[in-house]
Amino acid sequence: EIETLLNEYNDDGKEPAIVDNKYNRPRPNDDELPGHFAEYWNIPMYGMNVVHTGGNMMQDGFGVGVSDDIVITESASQAGVTEAQVYEKMKSYLGIDPYHVTIDPQGDYIAHVDCWGKFLAPDKIMLARVPKSNPRYQYYEEVADYFMNTNCSWGYPYKVYRVDIPGGNIVSPYTNSLILNNKVLVPMGQYSTFNEAALELYRETMPGYEVIGVENKSAWDGWLN
């Protein structure tokens, strides 16, 4: 299928390529994979001197991107790249403009946008919400307010949907879902009440899709948290 897609690009006068950022984890074998793919498919690869990770990159398919600010801090500390240069590189290498870089509401070491946000459509975004008693509550609300007052690719404010999570160390990875053709695969958390509410929210906001909850039964069976 990949080779078919590459041929279609060539037939349309376009040239596919790989853009490679610096992986922000000390996993050198993982970091080398883009080069191996480029060699295997015989297509060019361009190095983008931005320290980044896939879990912290979300796109709407129309050139809008979302990450939290670890992409700024780590690019500066590990690669000497300024904030302005990060925005310029995301636009020139990947066509991402605007690029929404927010705070990390969860305040966790991993700092991945997929732990707290998910594009459901170019004008719909699902954001996690913790109880008011949670010490991170104000940060989650700050991010929600940002998107409520930001226009989507179609020129009007995002439709923001909130999925409730217990917070703390309770596993509730609902925004780390996979939209695949007409299915939405949603990882389940530890509490059935929150699980069912999350699945129902997906069904309400994505009519026409089959929403499937995937349990995390063990490290080898199901969806790792």
N, C-alpha and C positions, 0 to 999 in steps of 0.2 A: 504494500500500500504506500509506503514511503517513496519508493522509486516511482510509482505512478504519479504521486503528487509532485515530485521533482520534475518529471517530464512535462506535466501540465504547466508548471511555472515557466519552463523553458519555451514551451509552445506559445505562451502568452507574452513573450518578450521580456520576461522577468528572470532574474538570476537569484536562486536561493543561496543563502549563506548562513553560517552560524556565528552568533555573537557570544563571546565568552567573558563572563565577569570572574573576578577572583572569589572563590568560595570562602565564606567567612568561618569555616570550621577547619581544624587541622586534620583534614582527610585528603591527603594528596592523590590517592587513587581515584576518588570521586572527582576531584578537581581536574583530572586529566581526561575524563570521559568525552567532553566536547571535541577535543582534538582527535580522538579515535573515531568519533562519528563523522567528523569532517573528512578524515582520510578514507573511511569506508565508503562514504557516499561521493567522494571526489568533488567536494564543494569547498569554497574558501571559508576560512574562519578569521574573524576579526576580534582581537583582544580589546575589551573595554575595561579600562583601569578603574573599576568600581568594585568595592568589596560588598558582596551581596549574597543572598541565598534565595532559592526558589520559594520557600515557605513565606517569605516576606515580600512577594510580588504578586499583585492581583491586577488583572486588566479586564476592560469591558468589551474588547473587540473593536472599539472605535478610536483607539489611541489614548484612552484615559488609563492611568495607572495609579495604584495605591500601595504605599508601604508605610511602615512606621520608621521613626527617625534613627534606628540603629544603622541604616544604610548611610546616613550622613556621618554619624560619629565614627563608625569603623572605617569608612573610606578615608576620612581625615587622619585617623590615628595610624592606620596600617598602610595607606597608599599615598598619603599627602595630597589627597584630592579635596578641594574645597566644596562647600555646599553648592555654590553656583555652578561649579564644574560637573557635579553629579547631575543636576537638572539638564545641563547642556548635553551631556553624554547620553542620558536617557532619551532625549529628543533626537539627537543626530544618529545614534546607532539603532534605536528601537522604534522611533517615531512616537514616543510617549510624550504627549503634551495635551492637557495639563498632567502633571505628576503630583498627586496629593500625598505629601509626607506628613504624617500626624505623630502625635505622641504615642507611646506604647501604653495603652490603658491597663494592661494586665501587670506591667512592671516585672515581668519574668525574664530570666536570662536569655530565653530563646528568641524573644521579640519577633514573633512571626505574625503577620497580619491574618493568616488563616486560622489563628487561634481565637480571633475575636471579630472577624468580618468576612463577608462573602458577597460578591456580586451575584445576584439572581437573574439580572437582565441589565441592559445598559442604563436603565432608570430605576432599578431596584437594588437595594443593598440591605443585607441582614447583618445586624450588629448585636453582639452579646450585651446582656444587662445583668448586673449583679444586684443583690439586695442592698437597700439603703444602709444597712448596718455594716456592709463590707467597707473596709478602709480605702478600697480603690474605686468606690462608687462614683465619686466626682470625676474621675478620669474617663471612665466609660461614658458618662454623660457629656463630657466635653467633646469627645469624638463624635457622639451622636448629634450634638448640636451643630458641629462643623458640617456634617453631611446634610442635615436638614436645611442648612442655609447655603448650600453649594449646588450649582446647576449641574445636571447630568449632560451627556453628549447631545441630548435632544433639546436643550435650552431651558429646562425648568428644573426646580429643586428635586433632589433624589427622594424617592419614596423609601423611607427608612422603616424597617421592620426590626423589632427587638425580640431576640430569643433569650429567655431567662436561663441563667446558669447559677449553680449554688455558690461559685467562687471558692477561693482557697485552693486546697489541694485535691478537691473533688474532680474526678475526670468527667468532663462535659464538653467534648470536642465538636459540637454540632456545626460550627461554621467551617470545619475542615472537611467539607463534603466534596463529592465528585459528581458533576453534571455530565452525563455521558449519553449522547443522543436524546432519547425521550425518558431517560431514567435519572433519578437523583439518589445517589448512595450516601446515606447519612450515618456517620459513626455514632454509636450509642454510648451514653455515659453510665454512671453508677446508680443513678436514681431513676426508677421507671416513670415516676410522675413527670420529671423534667424531660425524659425521653419522649414520652407520648405528646407532650405539649410542643416539643421541637418538631416532631414529624407532622403534626397537624398544621403548624405554621408554614412549613414547606408546602404542604398540600394547598393551603389557602392562597399562598403567594405565587405558586407556580402551577396553575391549573393546566391540565393536559399532560402533566408529567407523572410518571409512576415513582412514588417516593418509597424508598426501601431502607429500613433501619438495619444496620450491620453491627452485631454484637462484638465486643472485645472479650472473647472467652479466655484467651491466654496469649502469651507472647508469640505463639506459633499458629494460633487459630482465631481468625477474626481481624478486627481493625485495631492495630496498636494505638494506644492513646496518644 
